[in-house]
Amino acid sequence: METVTTTFDAPFGALRIYAREGALVGVYFEGHRPAPVLPDDVIERAGERVLRVACEQLAEYFAGERVRFEVPIAPVGTTFSREVWRALAELPFGARVSYADLARRVGRPRAIRAVGAANARNPLSIVVPCHRVIGADGSLTGYAGGLARKEWLLAHEARRAA
């Protein structure tokens, strides 16, 4: 099973997109922290259908024309992490939730730190909107793409939602 990749030029820098077997498995920023662990069989293939669809939907998102992604995804992670990522994917465009809110959404109200850890390991930046999770006091907290990108994404969604 090969992993295919392409680059998408976002307004704040390049995103590297990865897919396997017709579904997205990664969307990473330049300088993503922590750096993703990728398989050895990655092939540059911009024409792959799922990569084309992902790039089209990202372009629509950044143009303010898309509020929900409809590209097949297959993130790799633990059962708990995938549960958290499903809850993230259901967050409405422009929403902001705390880690405690997200823990309640997955039915584990006391698992705030575990939810935070799963959020931090989200391999599908923007498509699975982990940028919508903020501190309980409303502050911006860590983000794999950096706080400046998180702030940009939240402001972009706030402008479009208004």
N, C-alpha and C positions, 0 to 999 in steps of 0.2 A: 504494500500500500504506500503510494508516494504522497508526499506533501507538496502542494503547489503554492506559489506565492506571487504577489505583485505589490507594487507600491501605489499608495493613493496620496496625492498632495492635498492635505488639509490646510485650512487658513493659518494654522500655527505650526506647520511642519509636516513632514512625511509620516504616514502611517504604513506599517508593513502588515499585510493581510495574508493569512495562511488558511488553506483549506485541504481537506482530505476526504475522499469518497463523496464528493458533492456537497459538503457542508463546511462552514467556517469553523476553524479550531483556534484561531488567534487573530487579534487585531492589536498591534503594539505600536507605541510611540517611539520616535527616536529618543534614545536615552531612557527607555522604559526601566523602572526600578521596582522590583528586582528584574534583572535581565531574563528574558524567557529562555527556557531550555527547549531547544528545537531538535528534531530528528536529523540524522545525517543525510536523508534522502530528499532534501528540499530542492525543488526545481522551479526556476522562474518561468511562469506561464500566465501572462496577463490575459490571454484569450480564454482561459478556463471559464465556463459559464458561471459558476458560483462566484468567482472573483469579479467577473464583469458586473453581475447583479449587485454584489456588495459595493462595488465602486459607484454604480449608478445610485444606489440608495444612500450612500454616504454623501454624494454630491447633492442629492435632493434634501437631505437633512441639513447640510450646511447652507443651502439656499433658502431654508425655512419652509420647504414644501413637504417635508416628511416628518412625522412625529412618532412613527413606530417602524421598526425594521421587520421585514418579512422575508428574510433570507434564511435558508436552513443553517442551523448551528449544531455543533456537536462538541461542546467544551469538555475537556478531560479534567476530571477531578473526583473527589470523594462524593459519596452519596449526599452528604450534608452540604458540601460546597455547591453541588449542582442544584440542590433545593434552594439555597440562598440565591444563586444566579437566576433561577426561574422566578423567584419573587422580585428580584431586581428588574427583570425583563417586563414584568407586569406594572411597574411604576409608571404612572402617566407622565407624558411629556411635560417638562417644567416643574414637576413635583420635587420636593426635597423632604427627605425623611432622616431621622436619626438612626443610629445603630440599634438603639432600644426599640424603635418603631419596627425596624426590619426584623429584629429577633422575634417580636410579637407576630409579625406577618407569617413567619415560618413555624409558629407554634412553639417556640423555644424562648420565652421571655427572659430567662435567666442566662441565656447563652450569648450575651452581648459581645464578649471578646471573641468567641468562636465565629460569630457572624462577621465581626470586623476582620478577622483573619481570612475568612472565605471571600469577603469583599475585596480584600487586598490581592488575592490570588486570581481574581476574575481575568481570564485570558482574552475576553472579547470587549475590550474598551470601546466605549460609545454605543456599540450595538447592544450590549448588556450594560445598561447605564449606571455603573457603580459611582459615577461622578455625582449622582443625585443624593448620595448619602453624606450627611454632614454631622457635626457634633451636636450633642443635646442642647447646647447653648446657642446653636445657629452658626457656629464658627466652621470655617473650612478646615478639614482634617486631611491627613496624608492622601496622596494620589500618585499612582504609578507613573503618570505622565507629568507630574509636578503640579504644584498648587496654581501656578499661573494658567495652565491649561484647564484645570478644573474650574477656576473662576471664569475663564472665557466661555466654557461650555454652559455653565449655569446662567451666565448673562445672556448668551445666545438664546437659550431656551426661554428665559424670562421675557426677552424682547419679542420673540415669536408668539409666545402664549398670550401676551398682552393685547 
